[in-house]
Amino acid sequence: VVGAGKTFTIVAGVMEKRRLGIAKKPMIVVPNHLVEQWATDFYRLYPGAKVLAMRKKDFEKANRQRMLARVATGDWDAVFFSHSSFGFIENDKDVLLDATRKQVAEIQQAIDLARETEGKKGRTAAQYQKKKEALEQRIKSLLDKPKDRLLTFQELGVDDLTVDESQEFKNLFFTTQKTNVGGFGNPHGSKKAFDMFIKTAWLQKNQGGRGVTFATGTPISNSLTELF
């Protein structure tokens, strides 16, 4: 809840993971206007810490390659990114392809189930078929896309990720046969939630289920899908 000491709890947790060798390069993602405040609070608790705070101007397109190289090559106690700058860090092409193919398989299961219950010409199956075709087109585009010069998230060496105000990323895609139910939210989800999903899933896979901390005072606000 608000006032419970979330900031210092996260800072102390990150530094303890560094001290114990559990994390080598922690990244902390915070709201856009709070990057410098978080860095200041980090130094208040650990004056000798080595922190890299990525402000918006630092991560403008002209500076992006240089700043990502600093993240990758430096021995940092913590690297701070704003929510928006974090979204500009690309995912590895193969990781993105794998995640998208899994989403296609999940939607195909939803299509098959809908056809069993509604018939082959049911409305739900038709809607999911369009979504599946859009994802298959995304896969084709990814396969055709040349590799970017920029370092990807998976190449930065980050092995621990903490997300403050994580409710900003809760709008992830989901499949359902239910229609016209109040409080269900948007089944298609948001781009930034999917991006976060890919990065956190990759981290947890490589860290044995660890490596991700979500912090929020408002985990549930107004939809049944948030509760699920």
C-alpha positions in Angstrom: 0.0 0.0 0.0 1.0 3.7 -0.3 3.5 4.6 2.3 4.7 1.1 3.1 8.3 1.8 2.1 8.2 0.2 -1.4 11.1 2.2 -2.8 13.6 1.4 0.0 12.4 -2.2 0.1 13.2 -2.6 -3.6 16.5 -0.8 -3.3 17.6 -2.9 -0.4 16.4 -6.1 -2.1 18.4 -5.3 -5.2 21.6 -4.5 -3.3 21.2 -7.7 -1.2 20.9 -9.8 -4.4 24.1 -8.1 -5.7 25.9 -8.8 -2.4 24.8 -12.4 -2.3 25.7 -13.0 -5.9 22.0 -13.8 -6.8 22.0 -10.9 -9.4 24.8 -9.5 -11.4 23.0 -6.7 -13.3 19.7 -5.6 -11.9 17.4 -3.3 -13.9 14.7 -1.2 -12.3 11.9 0.2 -14.5 9.9 3.1 -13.0 7.4 5.7 -14.2 8.8 8.3 -16.6 8.8 11.2 -14.2 10.4 9.3 -11.3 13.8 8.1 -12.8 15.9 10.8 -11.1 14.0 10.6 -7.8 14.5 6.8 -7.7 18.3 7.2 -8.4 18.5 9.9 -5.6 16.7 7.6 -3.1 19.1 4.7 -4.1 22.1 6.9 -3.2 20.4 8.0 0.0 20.3 4.4 1.2 23.6 3.3 -0.5 25.9 6.4 -1.0 28.6 4.3 -2.6 26.4 2.5 -5.2 27.2 2.5 -8.9 23.9 3.4 -10.6 23.1 4.3 -14.2 19.9 6.3 -14.5 18.5 6.4 -18.1 16.6 9.6 -18.5 14.3 10.3 -21.5 16.9 12.5 -23.3 19.6 9.9 -22.7 17.6 7.4 -24.6 16.6 9.5 -27.6 17.2 7.7 -30.9 20.6 9.3 -31.5 21.9 8.2 -28.1 20.3 4.8 -27.9 23.1 2.6 -29.2 25.7 4.3 -27.0 23.6 4.1 -23.8 22.7 0.4 -24.4 26.4 -0.3 -24.8 27.0 1.4 -21.4 24.4 -0.9 -19.8 25.9 -4.0 -21.4 29.5 -3.3 -20.6 29.3 -1.6 -17.1 29.3 -3.3 -13.7 26.2 -1.6 -12.3 24.5 -2.1 -9.0 21.4 -1.0 -10.7 20.3 0.4 -14.1 17.2 2.6 -14.1 14.9 2.9 -17.1 11.6 4.8 -17.5 8.5 2.8 -18.6 8.6 4.4 -22.0 12.4 3.9 -22.6 12.1 0.3 -21.5 9.6 -0.2 -24.4 12.2 1.0 -26.9 14.6 -1.8 -26.0 14.0 -4.4 -28.7 13.6 -8.1 -28.0 15.8 -10.7 -29.7 14.2 -11.7 -33.0 14.2 -15.5 -32.1 12.7 -14.8 -28.7 10.0 -12.7 -30.2 9.3 -15.4 -32.9 9.0 -18.1 -30.2 6.6 -16.0 -28.1 4.4 -15.1 -31.1 4.3 -18.8 -32.3 3.1 -19.8 -28.8 0.4 -17.2 -29.0 -0.7 -18.5 -32.4 -0.9 -22.0 -30.9 -3.0 -20.8 -28.0 -5.4 -19.0 -30.3 -5.7 -22.1 -32.5 -6.8 -24.0 -29.3 -9.4 -21.3 -28.7 -10.6 -21.6 -32.3 -11.0 -25.4 -32.0 -12.9 -25.1 -28.8 -15.2 -22.4 -30.1 -16.0 -24.5 -33.2 -16.8 -27.5 -31.0 -19.3 -25.4 -29.0 -20.6 -22.9 -31.5 -20.2 -24.8 -34.8 -17.8 -24.0 -37.7 -19.4 -20.7 -38.5 -19.5 -19.4 -35.0 -18.7 -15.7 -34.3 -16.0 -16.4 -31.6 -14.0 -18.7 -33.9 -14.2 -16.1 -36.7 -12.9 -13.4 -34.5 -10.0 -15.5 -33.3 -9.2 -16.6 -36.8 -8.6 -12.9 -37.7 -6.3 -12.5 -34.7 -4.4 -15.6 -35.7 -4.0 -14.4 -39.3 -2.6 -11.0 -38.0 -0.1 -12.9 -35.8 1.0 -15.1 -38.6 1.6 -11.9 -40.7 3.7 -10.6 -37.8 5.7 -13.8 -37.9 6.3 -13.3 -41.6 7.4 -9.7 -41.1 9.8 -10.8 -38.3 11.3 -13.4 -40.5 11.8 -10.9 -43.3 13.2 -8.2 -41.0 17.0 -7.7 -41.0 18.8 -7.8 -37.6 18.9 -4.3 -36.0 22.3 -2.8 -35.1 21.0 -2.0 -31.6 21.6 -4.3 -28.7 18.5 -6.3 -27.7 17.2 -6.7 -24.1 18.6 -10.3 -24.2 22.1 -9.0 -25.0 22.4 -6.5 -22.2 23.4 -9.0 -19.5 20.4 -8.0 -17.3 19.5 -11.0 -15.0 17.1 -9.3 -12.6 14.2 -7.0 -13.4 12.1 -4.9 -11.0 9.0 -3.0 -12.3 7.5 -0.2 -10.2 3.9 0.7 -10.7 3.6 -2.6 -12.6 -0.2 -2.2 -13.0 0.7 -0.1 -16.1 1.6 -3.4 -17.9 -1.4 -5.6 -16.8 -3.4 -5.4 -20.0 -2.1 -8.7 -21.5 -3.9 -10.6 -24.2 -6.2 -13.5 -23.3 -8.6 -15.9 -25.0 -12.2 -16.4 -23.9 -15.5 -17.7 -25.3 -17.5 -15.3 -23.0 -18.9 -12.2 -24.7 -20.7 -9.1 -23.4 -19.5 -9.6 -19.9 -18.8 -6.4 -17.9 -15.3 -6.0 -16.5 -13.5 -8.3 -18.9 -11.2 -5.7 -20.3 -9.6 -5.9 -23.7 -8.8 -9.5 -24.9 -6.4 -8.2 -27.5 -4.2 -6.6 -24.8 -1.6 -3.8 -25.3 1.7 -3.7 -27.1 3.6 -2.7 -23.9 2.1 -5.5 -21.9 3.1 -8.0 -24.5 6.6 -6.6 -24.6 6.9 -6.9 -20.8 5.5 -10.4 -21.0 8.2 -11.5 -23.5 11.0 -9.9 -21.4 9.9 -11.3 -18.1 9.1 -14.8 -19.5 12.6 -14.9 -21.0 14.3 -13.8 -17.7 12.4 -16.3 -15.6 13.2 -19.1 -18.1 16.9 -18.3 -17.8 16.9 -17.6 -14.1 15.1 -20.8 -13.0 11.8 -19.0 -12.3 13.4 -16.1 -10.5 14.6 -12.7 -11.6 11.4 -10.7 -11.8 9.8 -8.5 -9.2 6.5 -6.5 -9.7 5.7 -3.7 -7.3 2.4 -1.9 -7.1 -0.1 -0.5 -4.7 -3.0 -1.1 -7.0 -2.8 -4.7 -8.4 -6.5 -4.8 -9.1 -8.7 -1.9 -10.1 -11.6 -2.7 -12.3 -11.6 -6.0 -14.2 -12.2 -9.7 -13.7 -9.1 -10.5 -15.8 -6.8 -8.6 -13.4 -8.1 -10.8 -10.6 -7.4 -13.9 -12.7 
